[in-house]
Each structure stands twice: as C-alpha cells, then as structure tokens.
Amino acid sequence: MRVIDLVTVSDAVRALLLECAFRAGPDLKAKIKEALDKEESALGKDVLSQIINNHEIAENEEIPLCQDTGQVVVFLEVGGEVVFKGDIEAAVNDGVRRAYAEGYLRKSVVGCPILRENTGDNAPAIIHAKITNGDKLKITVVPKGGGAENMSAVKMLTPAAGEEGIINFVLETVRNAGGKACPPLIVGVGIGGNLEKAPLLAKEALLRDLYDSSPLPQICDLEEKILAKINETGIGPMGYGGRVTALAVKINTFPCHIASLPVAVNLQCHVARHKTIIL
C-alpha cells in the first residue's frame, strides 16, 4: 500500500487551479487560432482575436482568463493501493480555498441555494471519485463558469428517438443558449447510463483533448455531424454571428436500460479550464 500525504493533495489542487485560471491549454489555443482562420464574419474575427489577446495577457500578467473563475469540480481517480490518513475531501477543499485566496480569484459559491449566502472561499468543491488499479492518484480540476453550465440540459429520450433525436436535442440546447454560454463552445454530450450518469458522462467528455476522436467509428461520425450542424446555426463567436459556434463536440457513452436513451449536453465556454496531475 502507498500512503499519500493529504498536504500533497491540497498543494496539488491549489497549483492546478492557479495554473488553469491564468493559462489556456495548448489544444484550446490552437483551436481558437484555427477558428480565426475559418471565421468569415468581421465581428466574429474580432471576438476571436480578442480571445487570443486575452490568453496572452492572462498568462503574462497572471490574471484570470475570465472574471467568472468558476465553481470547482474535481475528479479523483484513486488507485486501489492508495491510502489516505485523514479526510481527502477536506484536503481538496483546503486546496480550493488557498488557490482562490492567493490568486485573488472571484468567490462564486453560495452555501444554501435558497438563502444565497456566499461561502467566502469558493468551497466546497463538487468531487467525483472512482477507484482504479495501482498506487497512483489522478486529480483533475475543472473550474466551471456559471454561464455555460446554466445553459446545459438533460433529457430522457425514448430509444425510438435514435440518432436523429440525439442530434435535435443537442442542437436545441445550443440554440437556446445562443451567446449566453460564451461561444465558441466545446460541447460535451453524454449518452446512456441513467438520469445521473448521462450528465457526468457529458462533463467528463469536456476533459478530452480537443484533437482526439472517439475510438468508436459511429460515435466519431456523430461528433463530426453534430459539430457541422452546430456551426451551421450562425450563432458565431459570443453570439455575434458567424461560422464558428463550436470548436469541438465530444461524446461519451455508457450502457443503458433497454427502455431508456438518456442524453445530456454540458456546454463549455471558450475558456474551457481544466488541468490534471498524477501523483
């Protein structure tokens, strides 16, 4: 068995959050530059140019890529041979508190959703954990902004809806979002599982590299088909019109009941912050 010190966990969460608050990922930077070449709208081109400039300013001056520094989602993949001496969730939340204080990041979390009192430290994080093989701990942080999250959706389709029903639901969700989700978007789609599994699949899909593709040929084709249809909507960068409404569509699937076809769409804004470390 391998003991991982909880201070190490807290330090890792803090460092990951500060890194992705200030620095866009290399795949995202490349996709935005490609989008600038594809975009034909003058307003759309201007928006994409400003996004590229914003990336440079944020990284050089170590200031947030966006004023909405997000609610933190943390994915933990815990090796079966790993032991923690203490409360792993407390360690994660300690890292969140330190990052948001030290980085002067906006605290956007309220405690009771009815009383709406700010927790003052952006904790607690939303934590998802799974047990894997080995003696490693994989930590992925996703500080997710409210705008794109608010425009996400889940629907329990019937199997008869098929591929056409899935495509129509994704397009409906993107059209309803318009510019509110801060396009160009990354569109995460979860298909299968059940009511709670499909949205988790969709969120995990947002963690994939923007240049990868599904190993399943039919799903790969569906990703490309939906992306093309989204970019035909004309919503464009920040909703000002144009050819580039989405940078990528990523679909994750899971087995489901014979009577069900759960589909979730988790929209991600053009900031698309996430970062991973393996301890």
C-alpha positions as CSV (number, residue, x, y, z in Angstrom):
1,M,0.0,0.0,0.0
2,R,1.1,3.6,-0.7
3,V,0.3,6.4,1.7
4,I,-0.3,9.8,0.0
5,D,0.0,12.7,2.3
6,L,-3.0,15.0,2.3
7,V,-0.9,18.1,2.3
8,T,0.4,16.9,-1.1
9,V,-3.2,16.6,-2.3
10,S,-4.0,20.1,-1.1
11,D,-0.9,21.6,-2.7
12,A,-1.7,19.8,-6.0
13,V,-5.2,21.1,-6.1
14,R,-4.1,24.7,-5.3
15,A,-1.4,24.6,-8.0
16,L,-3.7,23.1,-10.7
17,L,-6.4,25.7,-10.1
18,L,-4.0,28.6,-10.3
19,E,-2.4,27.2,-13.4
20,C,-5.7,26.8,-15.3
21,A,-7.1,30.1,-14.0
22,F,-4.3,32.0,-15.8
23,R,-3.2,29.8,-18.7
24,A,-5.3,28.4,-21.5
25,G,-4.5,24.8,-22.6
26,P,-2.3,24.3,-25.8
27,D,-5.1,22.5,-27.6
28,L,-7.6,25.3,-26.8
29,K,-5.1,28.0,-28.1
30,A,-4.6,26.1,-31.3
31,K,-8.3,25.6,-31.9
32,I,-9.1,29.3,-31.3
33,K,-6.4,30.2,-33.9
34,E,-7.9,27.7,-36.4
35,A,-11.3,29.2,-35.7
36,L,-9.9,32.7,-36.6
37,D,-8.8,31.4,-39.9
38,K,-12.2,29.8,-40.6
39,E,-14.4,32.6,-39.4
40,E,-15.8,34.9,-42.1
41,S,-17.8,37.3,-40.0
42,A,-15.9,40.6,-39.2
43,L,-17.4,40.7,-35.7
44,G,-16.6,37.0,-35.2
45,K,-13.0,37.5,-36.3
46,D,-12.7,40.5,-33.9
47,V,-14.0,38.4,-31.0
48,L,-11.6,35.5,-31.7
49,S,-8.7,38.0,-32.0
50,Q,-9.6,39.4,-28.6
51,I,-9.8,35.9,-27.1
52,I,-6.3,35.2,-28.4
53,N,-5.1,38.5,-27.0
54,N,-6.8,37.7,-23.6
55,H,-4.9,34.4,-23.5
56,E,-1.6,36.3,-23.8
57,I,-2.4,39.0,-21.2
58,A,-3.7,36.5,-18.7
59,E,-0.6,34.3,-18.9
60,N,1.9,37.2,-18.9
61,E,0.3,39.1,-16.1
62,E,-1.0,36.1,-14.1
63,I,-4.6,37.4,-14.0
64,P,-7.7,35.3,-14.6
65,L,-8.7,34.3,-18.2
66,C,-12.3,35.2,-17.2
67,Q,-13.9,37.2,-14.4
68,D,-16.1,34.1,-13.7
69,T,-13.4,31.9,-12.1
70,G,-15.9,29.1,-11.7
71,Q,-17.3,26.6,-9.3
72,V,-14.7,23.9,-8.8
73,V,-15.4,20.4,-9.9
74,V,-12.7,17.8,-9.0
75,F,-12.3,14.3,-10.4
76,L,-10.3,11.9,-8.3
77,E,-9.1,8.5,-9.7
78,V,-7.8,6.7,-6.7
79,G,-5.6,3.6,-7.1
80,G,-6.8,0.6,-5.0
81,E,-3.3,0.5,-3.4
82,V,-3.5,4.2,-2.2
83,V,-4.2,5.0,1.4
84,F,-5.1,8.4,2.9
85,K,-4.6,9.2,6.5
86,G,-7.4,11.7,7.0
87,D,-10.2,13.3,5.1
88,I,-9.5,13.5,1.3
89,E,-12.4,15.8,0.7
90,A,-11.2,18.3,3.3
91,A,-7.8,18.3,1.7
92,V,-9.3,19.0,-1.7
93,N,-11.3,21.9,-0.3
94,D,-8.3,23.3,1.5
95,G,-6.5,23.5,-1.8
96,V,-9.5,25.3,-3.3
97,R,-9.6,27.8,-0.5
98,R,-5.9,28.5,-0.8
99,A,-6.0,28.9,-4.6
100,Y,-8.9,31.3,-4.6
101,A,-7.4,33.4,-1.8
102,E,-3.8,33.5,-3.1
103,G,-4.9,34.1,-6.8
104,Y,-7.4,36.7,-5.9
105,L,-10.0,34.7,-7.8
106,R,-13.7,35.5,-7.6
107,K,-15.6,33.5,-5.0
108,S,-18.8,32.4,-6.7
109,V,-20.2,29.7,-4.4
110,V,-23.2,30.2,-2.1
111,G,-24.0,27.8,0.7
112,C,-27.7,27.2,0.9
113,P,-29.1,27.6,-2.6
114,I,-32.2,29.3,-1.2
115,L,-30.6,31.7,1.3
116,R,-27.8,32.5,-1.2
117,E,-25.1,33.4,1.3
118,N,-21.6,33.3,-0.2
119,T,-19.3,30.8,1.5
120,G,-16.5,33.4,1.0
121,D,-13.8,30.9,-0.1
122,N,-15.3,29.2,-3.2
123,A,-15.6,25.9,-1.3
124,P,-16.9,23.3,-1.2
125,A,-15.9,21.7,-4.5
126,I,-18.0,19.2,-6.3
127,I,-16.0,16.0,-6.0
128,H,-16.3,12.8,-8.1
129,A,-14.2,9.8,-7.1
130,K,-13.6,6.4,-8.7
131,I,-11.4,3.5,-7.7
132,T,-8.8,2.3,-10.3
133,N,-5.9,-0.1,-10.3
134,G,-2.5,0.7,-9.0
135,D,-0.9,3.1,-6.5
136,K,-1.4,6.4,-8.2
137,L,-3.8,9.3,-7.6
138,K,-5.0,11.2,-10.6
139,I,-6.5,14.7,-9.8
140,T,-8.4,16.7,-12.4
141,V,-9.7,20.2,-11.6
142,V,-12.4,21.9,-13.6
143,P,-13.3,25.4,-12.5
144,K,-16.6,25.7,-14.4
145,G,-18.2,29.1,-15.1
146,G,-21.9,29.6,-14.4
147,G,-22.9,30.9,-17.9
148,A,-22.3,27.8,-19.9
149,E,-23.3,25.5,-17.0
150,N,-26.7,27.2,-16.8
151,M,-27.5,26.5,-20.4
152,S,-26.7,22.8,-20.2
153,A,-29.5,20.2,-20.2
154,V,-30.5,16.6,-19.8
155,K,-33.4,14.7,-21.4
156,M,-34.7,11.2,-21.1
157,L,-35.3,10.2,-24.7
158,T,-37.0,7.0,-25.8
159,P,-34.9,4.5,-27.8
160,A,-37.1,5.2,-30.8
161,A,-35.8,8.8,-30.9
162,G,-32.5,7.3,-32.1
163,E,-29.6,9.3,-33.6
164,E,-31.9,11.9,-35.0
165,G,-33.4,12.6,-31.6
166,I,-30.0,13.0,-30.1
167,I,-28.9,15.4,-32.8
168,N,-32.1,17.5,-32.5
169,F,-31.7,17.7,-28.7
170,V,-28.1,18.9,-28.8
171,L,-29.0,21.5,-31.5
172,E,-32.0,22.7,-29.4
173,T,-29.7,23.1,-26.4
174,V,-27.1,25.1,-28.3
175,R,-29.7,27.3,-30.0
176,N,-31.4,28.0,-26.6
177,A,-28.0,29.0,-25.2
178,G,-27.2,31.4,-28.1
179,G,-24.5,33.8,-26.9
180,K,-25.2,33.2,-23.2
181,A,-22.8,30.3,-22.9
182,C,-19.9,32.4,-24.4
183,P,-19.2,30.6,-27.7
184,P,-17.2,29.3,-29.4
185,L,-18.2,26.3,-27.3
186,I,-16.9,22.9,-26.5
187,V,-20.0,20.7,-26.4
188,G,-19.9,17.7,-24.1
189,V,-22.5,15.0,-24.8
190,G,-23.3,12.1,-22.5
191,I,-25.4,9.3,-24.0
192,G,-26.6,6.3,-21.9
193,G,-26.4,5.3,-18.3
194,N,-29.4,6.8,-16.4
195,L,-30.6,10.1,-15.1
196,E,-27.5,10.9,-13.0
197,K,-24.9,9.1,-15.2
198,A,-25.6,10.9,-18.5
199,P,-24.6,14.5,-17.2
200,L,-21.5,13.1,-15.6
201,L,-20.5,11.5,-19.0
202,A,-21.1,14.8,-20.7
203,K,-18.9,16.7,-18.2
204,E,-16.2,14.1,-18.5
205,A,-16.3,14.5,-22.3
206,L,-15.2,18.1,-21.8
207,L,-11.9,16.8,-20.4
208,R,-10.9,15.1,-23.6
209,D,-8.2,16.7,-25.8
210,L,-9.8,18.9,-28.4
211,Y,-8.0,17.0,-31.2
212,D,-8.9,13.5,-30.2
213,S,-11.8,11.4,-31.6
214,S,-13.9,8.7,-30.2
215,P,-12.5,5.2,-30.7
216,L,-16.0,4.1,-31.8
217,P,-16.4,4.9,-35.5
218,Q,-20.2,5.5,-35.3
219,I,-19.7,7.9,-32.3
220,C,-16.8,9.7,-34.1
221,D,-19.1,10.2,-37.1
222,L,-21.8,11.5,-34.8
223,E,-19.4,14.0,-33.2
224,E,-18.4,15.4,-36.6
225,K,-22.0,15.5,-37.8
226,I,-23.3,17.4,-34.8
227,L,-20.3,19.8,-34.9
228,A,-21.1,20.7,-38.5
229,K,-24.8,21.3,-37.8
230,I,-23.9,23.5,-34.8
231,N,-21.7,25.6,-36.9
232,E,-24.5,26.0,-39.4
233,T,-26.7,27.7,-36.8
234,G,-24.9,31.1,-37.4
235,I,-24.7,31.9,-33.7
236,G,-21.0,32.5,-34.0
237,P,-18.4,33.8,-31.5
238,M,-20.1,35.3,-28.4
239,G,-23.4,35.1,-30.3
240,Y,-22.5,37.9,-32.8
241,G,-23.0,35.7,-35.8
242,G,-20.5,33.7,-37.8
243,R,-19.3,30.2,-38.9
244,V,-17.7,29.2,-35.6
245,T,-20.2,28.5,-32.8
246,A,-18.4,25.4,-31.5
247,L,-14.8,24.3,-31.6
248,A,-15.5,20.6,-30.9
249,V,-18.2,18.1,-29.9
250,K,-17.2,15.3,-27.6
251,I,-19.4,12.3,-26.9
252,N,-19.0,9.8,-24.1
253,T,-21.3,6.8,-23.9
254,F,-22.3,4.2,-21.3
255,P,-24.6,1.1,-21.4
256,C,-28.2,1.8,-20.6
257,H,-31.6,0.2,-20.0
258,I,-33.4,-1.3,-23.0
259,A,-36.3,1.2,-22.4
260,S,-34.1,4.3,-22.0
261,L,-32.0,6.7,-24.0
262,P,-30.7,9.3,-21.6
263,V,-28.9,12.3,-23.2
264,A,-27.1,15.1,-21.5
265,V,-25.5,18.2,-23.0
266,N,-22.9,20.0,-20.9
267,L,-21.8,23.2,-22.6
268,Q,-18.3,24.7,-22.0
269,C,-17.4,28.3,-22.8
270,H,-14.4,29.3,-24.8
271,V,-12.2,29.5,-21.7
272,A,-12.5,25.7,-21.1
273,R,-10.4,25.4,-18.0
274,H,-9.2,22.1,-16.7
275,K,-5.9,20.6,-15.6
276,T,-4.7,17.2,-14.4
277,I,-1.8,15.8,-12.3
278,I,-0.9,12.2,-11.4
279,L,0.7,11.7,-8.0
